[in-house]
Amino acid sequence: MTTYRRQDVLRIFEIGPRQLQAWERAGLIPQKESYSFQDLGQLRMLRALRAEDVPAASIRESILAMKAVSGMANPLLEARVVRTGTRLAFRHRGAMVDPIRRQLLFDFERSDQEKVVAAAVKPRPIRRPAPAGPRVSQELFQVAVRAEESGEKQRAIAIYEEILSLDPDYAAAAINLGTLYFHLRQFERAEELYRRATVANPNYVLAYFDLGNVLDELGRLDESIAAYLKAVTLSPGYADAHYNLAIAYERIGQSRYALRHWRAYVKLDSHGPWADHARGQIQKILSREKLAIVSRAHHFVAPCKSTAALKLA
């Protein structure tokens, strides 16, 4: 297999050593002394994204989230990358995935293969292929997502249930089914499915995030916080998890912990109404802290300094 030295890489991509080192420090590519042709493909994609001013942190967290969602070893090479604002989406097998926000959209290019899949969305009894296997589950999953996006919620539920009967450890199906039950306010069933996904895939970031959401709805804030913390441990750049953590900590009166996650959210997502709200909460917490310090100072009574008086008899 042909390999390339660091100097070859710098020459091919016309970048300086500091740029390559910066990508390595940011976790976008492992530090190496020799590179494969596949590595060059990843570097080419990184250079293109950075040329479009996509933040390095956003690239890294999108890649980590996509790995967690899809099980891909290298999403930059195994899927087509699409920029969506400061985030990345991935187009893979006809699906457009925003892995951080857990949004799944299919492309509707009218290829022959997609026409066949689109036809499967028409209401009709579900065929139960035999024997069951990963490919069967994946095909049914695509049909379920299409049904869900076309508004056929009950049909989508039936298909997701079918998938889980064929493949009990299909974490993505458990997540999507849990979310459908969540919106139906069947929170106990949603919790059961989210927990099932975390068992099937302990590194599934979105499963912990969704579990945190449903536990919050059930009023179990301590458990909710634990689930969100697991999500940000697996993916420190998961902005929405930091946001929800900050809210949860404020609700239990832990403003200093909330401050930490408000700040993390603003750092990761600095534009838009949610960022404005986070900055407002930061200012409120800091103002309260200053008032508390002043209040304590006013109530502080310094010990009296006294000197012994000498009297001559």
C-alpha positions in Angstrom: 0.0 0.0 0.0 1.3 3.4 -0.9 2.1 5.7 2.0 2.9 9.4 2.2 5.2 11.2 4.6 4.2 14.3 6.5 6.2 16.4 4.1 4.4 14.8 1.1 1.1 15.7 2.8 2.1 19.3 3.3 3.2 19.6 -0.3 0.1 17.9 -1.8 -2.3 20.1 0.1 -0.2 23.2 0.2 -0.6 23.7 3.9 2.0 24.5 6.6 3.1 22.2 9.4 1.3 24.4 12.0 -2.0 23.9 10.1 -1.6 20.1 10.2 -0.6 20.2 13.9 -3.7 22.3 14.6 -6.0 19.7 13.0 -4.3 17.0 15.0 -4.7 19.0 18.3 -8.3 19.6 17.5 -8.8 15.8 17.1 -9.8 16.0 13.5 -7.1 13.6 12.4 -4.7 11.3 14.4 -1.1 12.4 14.6 1.0 10.3 12.2 4.3 10.2 10.4 3.0 8.4 7.4 -0.4 8.6 5.7 -2.5 6.2 3.6 -4.4 7.2 0.5 -7.5 7.0 2.6 -6.0 9.5 5.1 -5.4 11.8 2.1 -9.2 11.7 1.3 -10.0 12.7 4.9 -7.4 15.5 4.8 -8.8 16.8 1.5 -12.3 17.0 3.1 -11.0 18.7 6.2 -9.2 21.3 4.1 -12.4 22.0 2.1 -14.5 22.4 5.3 -12.0 24.7 6.9 -11.8 26.8 3.7 -15.5 27.3 4.1 -14.9 28.5 7.7 -16.7 25.5 9.3 -15.4 25.6 12.9 -13.0 22.8 13.9 -15.0 22.1 17.0 -18.2 21.7 15.0 -16.4 19.3 12.6 -15.1 17.2 15.4 -18.4 17.0 17.3 -20.4 16.2 14.2 -18.0 13.4 13.3 -18.2 12.0 16.9 -22.0 12.2 16.9 -22.2 10.5 13.5 -20.0 7.7 14.7 -22.3 7.2 17.7 -25.4 7.2 15.6 -24.3 5.2 12.6 -21.4 3.0 13.8 -19.2 4.4 11.0 -15.5 4.3 11.6 -14.9 7.4 9.4 -18.0 9.4 8.5 -15.9 11.9 6.4 -15.1 9.1 4.0 -18.1 6.7 4.4 -20.8 9.4 3.8 -21.1 12.6 1.8 -20.7 15.7 4.0 -23.1 18.6 3.7 -22.7 21.9 5.4 -25.7 23.2 7.3 -24.8 26.5 8.8 -22.0 25.9 11.3 -22.9 22.2 11.6 -22.4 19.2 9.4 -24.9 16.8 8.0 -24.1 13.5 6.4 -25.8 12.0 3.3 -25.7 8.2 3.5 -27.8 5.6 1.7 -30.5 8.1 0.7 -30.7 9.6 4.2 -29.7 13.1 5.2 -28.6 13.0 8.9 -27.8 15.8 11.3 -26.3 13.6 14.0 -26.1 16.2 16.8 -29.7 17.4 16.6 -30.9 13.9 15.7 -32.7 15.0 12.5 -33.1 12.5 9.7 -34.2 13.6 6.2 -34.2 11.5 3.1 -33.2 12.7 -0.3 -35.9 12.5 -2.9 -33.9 12.2 -6.1 -35.9 10.2 -8.6 -33.5 7.4 -9.2 -35.0 4.0 -10.0 -33.9 2.6 -6.6 -35.5 5.4 -4.7 -38.7 5.1 -6.6 -38.9 1.5 -5.4 -38.4 2.6 -1.8 -40.9 5.5 -2.2 -43.5 3.1 -3.4 -43.1 1.2 -0.2 -44.4 4.1 1.7 -47.9 3.7 0.3 -50.3 2.3 3.0 -50.4 -1.4 2.7 -49.7 -4.4 5.0 -46.1 -4.8 6.1 -44.3 -7.7 4.4 -42.4 -9.8 6.8 -39.2 -10.8 5.0 -37.6 -14.1 6.1 -35.1 -14.8 7.3 -34.7 -11.7 9.4 -31.3 -10.0 9.4 -29.5 -6.7 9.5 -30.4 -5.9 5.9 -34.0 -6.6 6.5 -34.0 -4.3 9.5 -32.3 -1.5 7.7 -34.7 -1.6 4.8 -37.7 -1.6 7.2 -36.1 1.2 9.1 -35.9 3.4 6.0 -39.6 2.6 5.2 -40.5 3.5 8.8 -38.7 6.9 8.7 -40.4 7.7 5.4 -43.8 6.9 6.9 -43.0 9.0 9.9 -42.0 12.0 7.8 -45.1 11.7 5.6 -47.3 11.9 8.7 -48.2 8.3 9.0 -47.3 8.1 12.7 -49.3 5.0 13.6 -47.9 3.1 10.6 -44.4 4.2 11.6 -45.0 2.9 15.1 -46.1 -0.5 13.7 -43.0 -0.8 11.5 -40.6 0.2 14.3 -42.3 -2.4 16.5 -41.8 -4.9 13.8 -38.1 -4.1 13.5 -37.6 -4.6 17.2 -39.4 -7.9 17.1 -36.9 -9.0 14.3 -33.8 -7.3 15.8 -34.3 -6.4 19.6 -30.9 -4.6 19.7 -31.7 -2.2 16.8 -30.9 1.0 18.8 -31.9 3.5 16.2 -35.4 1.9 15.9 -35.8 2.0 19.7 -34.9 5.7 19.7 -37.3 6.7 16.9 -40.1 4.6 18.4 -39.4 6.1 21.8 -39.6 9.6 20.4 -43.0 8.8 18.8 -44.3 7.6 22.2 -42.7 10.7 23.8 -44.8 13.0 21.6 -47.9 10.9 22.4 -47.0 11.7 26.1 -46.6 8.0 26.8 -43.5 8.8 28.8 -43.0 5.4 30.6 -43.0 3.6 27.3 -40.6 6.1 25.8 -38.3 5.7 28.8 -38.3 2.0 28.4 -37.3 2.3 24.7 -34.5 4.9 25.4 -33.0 2.7 28.1 -33.2 -0.2 25.7 -31.1 1.8 23.2 -28.5 2.6 25.8 -28.1 -1.1 26.6 -27.9 -2.1 23.0 -25.3 0.6 22.3 -23.7 2.1 25.5 -22.0 4.8 23.4 -25.2 6.0 21.7 -25.1 9.7 22.7 -28.6 10.5 21.4 -30.1 7.8 23.5 -28.8 9.4 26.7 -30.0 12.8 25.6 -33.5 11.6 24.8 -33.5 9.6 28.1 -32.7 12.8 29.9 -35.6 14.6 28.2 -38.2 12.0 29.2 -36.9 11.7 32.8 -37.3 15.5 33.0 -40.9 15.2 31.8 -41.4 12.6 34.5 -40.1 15.0 37.2 -37.0 12.8 38.0 -34.5 15.6 37.7 -31.6 13.8 39.4 -31.8 10.9 36.9 -32.3 13.4 34.1 -29.1 15.2 35.0 -27.2 11.9 35.1 -28.4 11.0 31.6 -27.5 14.4 30.2 -24.1 14.2 31.9 -23.5 10.9 30.2 -24.3 12.5 26.9 -21.8 15.3 27.3 -19.2 12.9 28.6 -19.5 10.9 25.4 -19.8 14.0 23.2 -18.5 17.2 25.0 -19.6 19.3 22.1 -23.3 18.3 22.3 -24.7 21.8 22.7 -28.3 20.8 23.3 -27.3 18.5 26.2 -25.4 21.4 27.8 -28.4 23.6 27.4 -30.8 21.1 29.0 -28.3 20.5 31.8 -28.1 24.2 32.6 -31.9 24.3 32.9 -32.1 21.2 35.0 -29.4 22.5 37.4 -31.2 25.8 37.8 -34.4 24.0 38.6 -32.7 22.2 41.6 -31.0 25.4 42.7 -27.5 24.5 41.6 -26.8 27.8 39.8 -23.0 27.4 39.7 -23.3 24.1 37.9 -25.8 25.7 35.6 -23.4 28.5 34.8 -20.8 26.0 33.6 -23.2 24.5 31.1 -24.7 27.8 29.9 -21.1 28.9 29.2 -20.4 25.7 27.3 -23.5 26.1 25.3 -22.7 29.7 24.2 -19.2 28.6 23.3 -20.6 25.8 21.0 -23.6 27.6 19.6 -23.1 31.4 19.8 -25.9 32.6 17.4 -29.6 32.6 17.6 -32.3 33.0 20.3 -31.1 30.0 22.4 -27.7 31.5 22.6 -29.2 34.9 23.5 -31.2 33.2 26.3 -28.1 31.4 27.6 -26.1 34.7 27.7 -29.0 36.3 29.6 -29.0 33.4 32.2 -25.2 33.8 32.6 -25.6 37.5 33.4 -28.4 36.7 35.9 -26.3 34.1 37.7 -23.3 36.3 37.8 -25.4 39.3 39.1 -26.8 37.1 41.9 -23.4 35.9 42.9 -22.1 39.5 43.1 -25.2 40.5 45.3 -24.5 37.5 47.5 -20.9 38.5 48.0 -21.9 42.1 48.8 -24.6 40.9 51.2 -22.1 38.7 53.1 -19.7 41.6 53.3 -22.3 43.8 54.9 -23.1 41.2 57.5 -19.5 40.6 58.4 -18.5 42.1 61.7 -14.7 42.5 62.2 -13.4 41.7 65.7 -12.7 44.7 67.8 -9.1 45.7 68.3 -8.5 46.7 71.9 -5.5 47.6 73.9 -5.0 47.2 77.6 -5.1 50.5 79.5 -2.4 50.9 82.1 -3.2 52.9 85.2 -0.8 54.2 87.8 -1.8 53.6 91.3 
